[in-house]
Amino acid sequence: MNDALKVVSKIAGISKKLTMHIARHTFGNISGDKISPQMLQKLYRHSSITTTIGYQANFIHKNADEALDSVLDY
């Protein structure tokens, strides 16, 4: 899969290293508040919802971002 992602990144003009690990984290970041934890558990194939919630906690920053924006954007 990583070899295929190298080809895709070259075609897309992406200069940064693209791996399955990075792709998985990108998906987690994008899906954070758009997909329910139960569906993410199925997609990630986690046996425990606790694992999924712990994993997604690394990507959910919407409330913190909005709080910072309210102060910095005046």
Secondary structure, 3 states (H helix, E strand, C coil): CHHHHHHHHHHHCCCCCCCHHHHHHHHHHHHCCCCCHHHHHHHHCCCCHHHHHHHHCCCCCHHHHHHHHHHHCC
